[in-house]
């Protein structure tokens, strides 16, 4: 049975057939105000008479919700603070990311009530209590383009896992790192806080039905860009590409986008599997199974090379009809690429 797929502004997903991306490299992430990489904006095909509010200029977004997904990962929603009067939308192409900029020194916030969930996380991780303006400098530094500008900001890329075009808002999953410079800034946020974002950036391009199969491998919070890409393909009614996602997590409590993936599995051309590398000592097979929802494809073990081989060799068609998407740590991506080299699969895009 083929399930219908309708594009809806309400769900926050709309991806036209053609998304033209610029060819310049991504931003270096140093937060320069006048960046040499901002000369040509991303061009997108939007509904007639509308424009994208994201034009690679920093804009103020207010934090409108904060939810804790796992022990280390929070889900933030940001909405454009002063939307223009024209018919504008917020659109993030599949697999693309935005840049969050934060000042390296913060103003006094002692009279402001912090978010209770973020405050609780800070108390469990004392290393983050120092304040991000005191975080140690990175070992190697990328040279700034504009040397005349004071080094006042730090910036990091984040891929939205959902966006609401007409509300001009988006959701991001962010993993907190004790003592991290951006983490220490994020821990100061609360609902109503003002932040600065710009975009969009990314080199991933997709043409409808370009491949017969797309197989994605992701690790932890790095699931965000591959989820974004697969979700966009799945929401295109005329795209019949078969999609497979294998994602690896530390344990059951660290699973991300669990509800979203179960919903996507209702479509005829999407399937997925989740691999758990750690299980607590008291979790026998019966107790582990009790924590898994009906028909949820969760494996209580690491993903092995022979698992990947069986999956890829079992797909119909030749290697040219297959695209592999990959996102994770350097050891994880190297592990998967070793298998791809063995199978002589060359069509691989690494986020």
Secondary structure, 3 states (H helix, E strand, C coil): CCCCCCCECCCCECCCCCCCCCCCCCCCCCCCCCCHHHCCCCCCCCCCCCEECCCCCCEEEEEEEEEECCCCEEEEEEEECCCCCCCEECCCCCCCEEEEEEECCCCCCCCCCCCHHHHHHHHHCHHHHHCHHHCCCCCCCCCCCCCCCCCCEEEEEECEEEEECCCCEEEEEEECCCCCHHHHHHCCCCCCCEEEEEEEECCCCCCCCCCCEEEEEEEHHHHHHHHHHHHHHHCCCCCCCEEEEEEEECCHHHCCCHHHHHHHCCCCCEEEEEEECCCCCCCCHHHHHHCCCCCCCEECCCCCHHHHHHHHHCCCCCHHHEEEEEECCHHHHHHHHHHHHHCCCCCEEEC
